Amino acid sequence: MKTMSITILFWLLSMLLLSDKSQTSKTEVKCNSTAKNYSLIPANISKNVTILDLSYNQITLNITDTRVLQTYFLLSELYLVENKVTNLFNNSFSNLSNLEILNICRNSIHTIQQSAFTGLHKLKKLYLCQNKIVQLNPKTFLPLKNLILLNLHGNLISYFDVPQLFHLEFIILYGNPWNCSCSLLNLQNWLKTSNVTLENESITMCSYPDILKCYNIKTVPYKAECYSKFPSSITEDLHIPFQSISNSTFNNSLNNLTRNSEHESHGKSWAFLVGVVVAVVMTSLLISIAIKCPVWYNFLLSYNHHRLEEHEAETYEDSFTGNPSSPSQIPDTNSEETTVIKFDEFS
């Protein structure tokens, strides 16, 4: 009885193993369509395909290609090496939720829209090497929650902000014209403090400025002024991209090359503006004083004249009650005139 039960258990286990093998063999459906001179992704491929290789064709990944690609929703690996792709548009792979490997190396990609990788939640390896990428928005990688490897070597990237990739383990950045100015300090700190391995570190060299060409981007020495310009790189979590870049700052990376000169010019312009404001205020005060001075002068004259009339009125009252011919009743203000008249009479 025991031997019978053991035999049944053994048979059940063997059947389970065989079913797993058959299932895996069914799920792995490969299609190799390399070097077929295709200009469009063929629509007659089995919908059960899981590994699709379309390398060395003339595919541009236009709207028509995107629509056909969405029908292969079981894809786990997609290879488009050395085609004619120039742009990655929004939602190009949105229906490929099972995709784990995407290789688009050796194309002519120069623009990657922010939502190009939407839907690729299971993607683990992304190859964008040997294209013509100049700038990358770090928000482009937000949908890639499980990305482990990012290959960007052989592009035209000079500045790269810290991507929000928490599970990233390997990054490849060599073969780019890196500008090792202060703007690259955040990337260096991220590479040093995170668990990400910089592949080919020894050949990931600075291209600018000339005095730093002998350093790789991870070991380049930065001056203290760089740390003062980017204090957030020391105090903030280095896995989170900086919020100083707005949604419309796709071109800000080029402006980082002239950030120092712009800062100085802004300081001088503020000083000049303050001087102009002070000059305008002072000029306005002088003009108002010049306008109001005659008014005060006329007021003073009218006030003195008013007092003189009161004095004369008192004098006339005294002269009216006394002897009008008496010299003592004449006001003091006319004393000089009286003296002159008397001198003439005696003479």
Secondary structure as GFF3:
##gff-version 3
##sequence-region A 1 347
A	DSSP	alpha_helix	2	27	.	.	.	ID=ss1
A	DSSP	beta_strand	30	32	.	.	.	ID=ss2
A	DSSP	beta_strand	51	53	.	.	.	ID=ss3
A	DSSP	alpha_helix	63	70	.	.	.	ID=ss4
A	DSSP	beta_strand	77	79	.	.	.	ID=ss5
A	DSSP	beta_strand	87	88	.	.	.	ID=ss6
A	DSSP	beta_strand	101	103	.	.	.	ID=ss7
A	DSSP	beta_strand	111	112	.	.	.	ID=ss8
A	DSSP	beta_strand	125	127	.	.	.	ID=ss9
A	DSSP	three_ten_helix	138	141	.	.	.	ID=ss10
A	DSSP	beta_strand	149	151	.	.	.	ID=ss11
A	DSSP	beta_strand	170	172	.	.	.	ID=ss12
A	DSSP	beta_strand	178	179	.	.	.	ID=ss13
A	DSSP	three_ten_helix	182	184	.	.	.	ID=ss14
A	DSSP	alpha_helix	185	193	.	.	.	ID=ss15
A	DSSP	beta_strand	197	199	.	.	.	ID=ss16
A	DSSP	three_ten_helix	201	203	.	.	.	ID=ss17
A	DSSP	beta_strand	206	208	.	.	.	ID=ss18
A	DSSP	three_ten_helix	210	212	.	.	.	ID=ss19
A	DSSP	alpha_helix	224	229	.	.	.	ID=ss20
A	DSSP	alpha_helix	232	235	.	.	.	ID=ss21
A	DSSP	alpha_helix	252	255	.	.	.	ID=ss22
A	DSSP	three_ten_helix	256	258	.	.	.	ID=ss23
A	DSSP	alpha_helix	259	321	.	.	.	ID=ss24
A	DSSP	three_ten_helix	327	329	.	.	.	ID=ss25
A	DSSP	three_ten_helix	332	334	.	.	.	ID=ss26
A	DSSP	alpha_helix	335	346	.	.	.	ID=ss27
###
